[in-house]
Amino acid sequence: DVKVTQSSRYLVKRTGEKVFLECVQDMDHENMFWYRQDPGLGLRLIYFSYDVKMKEKGDIPEGYSVSREKKERFSLILESASTNQTSMYLCASRAPGTGPNEKLFFGSGTQLSVL
Amino acid sequence: QKEVEQDPGPLSVPEGAIVSLNCTYSNSAFQYFMWYRQYSRKGPELLMYTYSSGNKEDGRFTAQVDKSSKYISLFIRDSQPSDSATYLCAMSPFGAGNMLTFGGGTRLMVKP
C-alpha cells in the first residue's frame, strides 16, 4: 500500500529557529510536493520537486527552502521560523500516469506552532 | 477574490440525508476537477475525479461539473457518520496531480 510518512505529527518551535520537516515516500515516485493548510484557505503549494536535486517554487515559497538528496525523501526547511508560519504542513507524492492515475498521495501532516 | 470558493461550513446533517457540497471557480482553463476527503488528523485522499464537464458516479458519491457556470458539486446519498470529514475541491488545467488549486474545504458532520 502507498505510504507517505512525515516525521513529526506536532512540532513547537521558537521564532527565529531553523526548522526541518521531513517526508519519506515508499512508492518510488519522482514528484513530491509540500503544501501548507490553513483554515479557510485550503492547501497552498510551497515547493515541489520532480527529481532528485531538482526543485521548483510553488505559490508561496517565501521563507521556505527544500532539499531532495534522495528520491524517497523531500525536506522542507524554514530558515528562520516566524509566527505566520504556524500551520499544518502536508507532504505529497504523485503517482505516474495520466488522468486519475496521476493522483496525489498525502502524508498525515505536521502541525507546526511557532511561538 | 479567490480562484476557487468553497463554503467552509460546518454542515451538519442527520444520518441518511443527501448531502450537497459545492465549489465555484473563476479560471476557465480548469479541465480536471477533484474532490478530496480529509479525516481529522489525516492527510487528504482523492475521492472523486472528473475530466471536463459531466457527471461521475461511484457508489453513494456523485460528482458534477458544469463548466459553463464554473460550478462543481459533490453529492453524497444515504450519508453515514463515517462520511464526517472535511471535503476539499481541487482543480487544475493540467491533470489530477499537476498544479492543483484547492478550495478552502467544507467540514461535514453526519449525526447518527
Interface residues (C-beta under 8 A of the other chain):
Chain A: V4 R9 N31 P39 G40 L41 G42 L43 R44 L45 L90 A92 R94 A95 T98 G99 P100 N101 E102 K103 L104 F105 F106 G107 S108 G109
Chain B: V4 Q6 P8 M34 R41 K42 G43 P44 E45 L46 Y49 Y51 L88 A90 G95 A96 G97 N98 M99 L100 F102 G103 G104 G105
